[in-house]
Amino acid sequence: MRCKRTILLLVLAAAAAPVLGQDLEPVVPPELRGKIDFEREGVHDANRIRTVFFNYGMVGDFEVNPDLSVFHSA
C-alpha cells in the first residue's frame, strides 16, 4: 500500500513539475514598443559587395513573389 502511494506521489509531482518550472516572459507595454515610423534601411558597401540591411534585423532585399531560382538574400 505504501509503495502505491509513493508511486502516485511521484507521478503527480512529475506532472506538476513543468507547470511550476515555467516563467512567463515579461510583456512590454504598448507605449514602450517600437513603432513602424522608426524603421530604417541602410546599405553596407565593402569589397565590391553591396548589402541592404534594416534596423529590425533583416539583411538583404525581399521581393513579394521572388523567383527562387535566382533570388538571393543573405
C-alpha positions in Angstrom: 0.0 0.0 0.0 2.8 2.4 0.8 4.5 1.6 -2.5 1.3 2.6 -4.4 1.2 5.9 -2.5 4.8 6.6 -3.3 4.3 5.9 -7.0 1.2 8.1 -7.1 3.0 10.9 -5.4 5.9 10.6 -7.9 3.5 10.7 -10.8 1.7 13.7 -9.5 5.0 15.5 -8.8 6.3 14.7 -12.3 3.1 16.1 -13.9 3.2 19.3 -11.8 7.0 19.9 -12.4 6.7 21.5 -15.9 3.9 23.9 -14.7 5.9 25.0 -11.7 9.1 25.5 -13.6 7.7 27.8 -16.3 8.4 31.6 -16.0 6.3 33.8 -18.2 8.2 36.4 -20.3 7.5 40.0 -19.3 5.1 41.8 -21.6 6.4 45.1 -23.0 3.8 47.8 -22.5 2.5 49.2 -25.8 3.9 52.7 -25.1 7.4 51.2 -24.9 7.2 49.0 -28.1 8.9 50.0 -31.3 6.9 51.9 -34.0 7.0 51.4 -37.7 7.9 55.1 -38.1 11.4 54.2 -36.7 12.2 51.5 -39.3 15.3 52.4 -41.3 17.2 51.0 -44.2 21.0 51.2 -44.8 23.5 50.0 -47.4 26.7 48.3 -46.5 29.2 48.6 -49.3 32.6 46.9 -48.9 34.9 44.9 -51.0 32.7 45.3 -54.1 29.7 43.7 -52.3 26.7 45.8 -51.6 24.1 44.6 -49.0 20.9 46.3 -47.9 20.1 45.9 -44.2 17.3 47.1 -42.0 17.4 48.1 -38.3 14.8 45.4 -37.4 17.1 42.6 -38.2 16.6 41.8 -41.9 19.6 41.7 -44.2 19.1 41.7 -48.0 16.2 42.6 -50.2 12.9 41.0 -50.1 10.6 40.6 -53.1 6.9 39.9 -52.8 7.0 37.0 -55.2 10.6 36.1 -55.7 11.9 33.8 -58.4 13.6 31.3 -56.0 15.9 30.1 -58.8 17.7 33.4 -58.9 16.6 35.2 -55.7 19.4 35.6 -53.1 19.3 37.3 -49.8 21.9 37.0 -47.0 
